[in-house]
Amino acid sequence: MANIEYKELLNAGVHFGHLTRKWNPQMAPYIFMEKNGIHIIDLNKTLVCLDEATTALKKIVRSGKKVMFVATKKQAQEIVSEEAKRLKMPYVTERWLGGMLTNFSTIRKSLKKMSSTDKLMKSDSFMNFAKRERLMIQREREKMERVFGGIADLNRLPSALFIVDIKREHIAVKEATKLGIPIFAMVDTNSDPNLVNFPIPANDDAYKSVNIVTKYVSKMIEEALMERKQDKEEQKLKEEENKKREADEKESVSE
């Protein structure tokens, strides 16, 4: 895929920061200018950061590891969950539960409970429950789906986080930092870019901005997944060729 263009970012409003009085001074290196009381992000810096972030992300994904997408703000929920589902990556778009990373063993118990509930609801015995009981179980399952649906298949900690708005997702940032999990994130002018490993200076409030950055990051992850698949196929082919050669050698020796 061709690299994202400056003009595309401009059209999506990625350069619009917050009011100057709300800025975080740590974002100074990524700010181009001030206009009508609003900080304007330097999109050339955004392009450089996007390139660095996606290059590192591709290495993680190509090695077979998972990236967790995190975005609980309304304008980002839909696009982030859509892309994560498409890539079969874990995601959190409802509430971030404290301890989701640092107390992962407890989270796994909840995921097991959700799986057991699914089995119960599919079983013949479920219809033997009273109507009120069935309704309570269904409601509980719906509640679990909202909270844990995006991480239902997660059996180990993710190897990286992609976050939209680190100010809002500060608990996720703290937990990942504590565990040494690298963080890739859209960082607006009101946030501290030093809190994450790969900051992507960008407007994290407007839907169009979140959409274009998330989709580009997702496209790069998709490329890495395809490259991994290709690597596996090539490895399999190599192994088959080696086996065939060994068999031929044995045959020629026996003759």
N, C-alpha and C positions, 0 to 999 in steps of 0.2 A: 504493500500500500504506500502511495506517495505520502510524504510528510504533510502535515496540516499547514495550511497557508495563513500568513499574517492577516490577509483580508477576511478570511473565514472567521477568525477570532474577533476581528473588529466588528463584523456584521452581527455577531452573536452577543456583542456587548461585554465581552470578557474583560475589557479594559476598565470598566466602571468600578471604582472602589467605593469606600464609605465616605461620609462627611469627614473633612479634615480634622475636626475636633475629636473624632472617634478613632483616630489612627493609632497603630502601635509603631513606635519609632524603629523597631527592629525590621519593619517592612521597607524602610527608606531605600535600600539598594534596588528594590523592585518597582519604585514609584517614578514615573516619567515626569509628571507635572501636577499642578493643582488647577482645577478649572471650576468656576462657579461654586466654590466651597467643597468640591469633591476631589479626592485623589484619583489620578488616572494611572493605571498600571502600565508599565513598559512591556508591551506585547513581544518585543524582541527577547526580553528576559523570560517571558512565559514560554516561548518556543524552545529556548535553550533548556529550560527546566523540564519541559514536557519530554524532550528528547532524552535527557539524562534519566528521568523517571521511568519511561517506557523501556529503555535499554536494560535497566536493572530489573524491572518487573518481568521482562521476557526471559531473562536468565533463570529467575525463580520458577516461573511456570514451565519452562522447557525441562527443568529437572524433575517435574512431576509434582510440584508442591501447590498448595491452595492459597488463593488470595481472598480475604474477606472484604466485601464491600460494605461500607457503613454510611448511612445517610438517613436520619430520622426527620429532617425538615420536609414539610409538605411538598414543596416544589421539586424536591429531588427524589422522593420515595419511588415514584412510578418508574422513571428512567433507570434508576439504580437497580431496582428489583428485576426489571425486564432484562437488563444486560447480564446481571449475575446469573439469572435462571438460564439464559441462552448459553452461557459459558459453563454452566453447571458448577458455579462457584458459590460458596456460602455468603449470606448477606443478612444485614440487620437494618430494617427500615421502619420498625416500630420503636419500642422503647429499648434503650440499651440497659440491660440488667447488670447492676454492679456485680463484679466477679465473673462476668461471662468469659474472661480469659484467665484471670488470676485464681479463680475458683472453678476451673473447668470440670473437675471431678463431680461437683454438685450439678452442674449443667448437664453432664452426661446422664446422670440419674433421671433428670427431667425428660431427656430425650428418649430414654428407655421406657419411661412411663407413657410417653406419647405413643411409642411403638406398640406397647402392650395394649393400650386403649384401642388402637387401630385394629389389632388382632381380635379383640373382644367384640368390637362393633361389626366385624365381618363374620363372626362365628354364629352358628345356628342358635346357640344358647342366649344370645343377646335379645332375641325376640321373647324370651321367657321372662325378662325383667318387666316390672310394672312400667306403665307408660311414663309416669313421673320420673322414675329412675333413669329410663332411657334418655329422656329429655335433659336431665342433669348431666349425664355422661357426655351427650352431644355438645352441650353448652361448654363444658369443661374442655372438650377436645378443640372446639372453635377458639377458645381462649388460648390454649397451648399453641395452636397453629399461628395465631397472630404474633405471639412472642417468639416461638421457636421454629416456625415453619421454614425460615430461610437458612437455618443451621441444622435441619433434621438429619442430613447425611454426614455431618461433621463428626468424625470419630477421633480426631486429634486436633491440636491447636493449629490455627492457620500459620503460614510462613510469612505472611505480609498482610497489611491492611491498606485499603484504598478508602480514604475518608473525604467526604464533602462537608466542609465547615468544622475545623478543629476546635473552634470556640464552643460550639454547641455539643460536640462529641468529646468534650474534655476528659470524661471518665475513660472512654475507649483509648484515648491518647495516653493517659497515665498508666493504664493496665498494660498496653503494648510496650511502652517504654520500660516498665518494670521487668517485663519478661524478655526484653531485647528483641522484640518483633519489629522489623522495619516498617515505618509508616510512610505511605505515599499519599499526599493530600492536596486538595485545592485550598489555597490559603489566601484570604482576602486581606485588605489593608488594615483591618482591626485586630488581626491575629499575630502571634509570634511564630515566624517561620522556623525558628531554632528548635521548636518543640518536636519537629518531625524530621525524618531522614531525607525525604525528597519532597520539598515544598513546590507546588505548582501555583505561582501567583496568578490569581484569577477571581473574578466576581463569583462568589459562591451563593448568591441570593437569587439571581435571575434564572428562570427555567432554561432559556436558550443557551446561556453560558454553561450551566451545569450539564446540559444535554450534549453540547459539542465536545467538552473535555472528557466526560464519562464515556461517550461513544468512541472517541479516539483511543483512550486508554484500553477500552474493551477490544477494539479492533487489533491492537498490538498484542493483547493477551491471546486473542483468537489465532493470530499468526504463530505465536509461540506454541500453542496447542497443536497446530497443524505440523509445525516443524518437529515437535516431539513424536507425533504419530509417524512421520516420515522416517525419523531416526530409528524408531522401533522396527518399522518394516524393512529398512536397510540392514539392521542388525540381524533380523530373522533370516533374511535372504543370505547374508554372509554365513550364518551358522549352517543353513541348509547346504550351501556350496561346499563348506568345509567337511560336512558329514559325507557328502557325495564323493569328494576327493579322497577322503580316508577310506571309504568303502571300495573305491576303484583301486587304490594302492594295495589294499589287502587282497583284492581279487587277483591283481597282477602278480603279487608275491606267491600266492597259492598255486598259480599256474606254473 
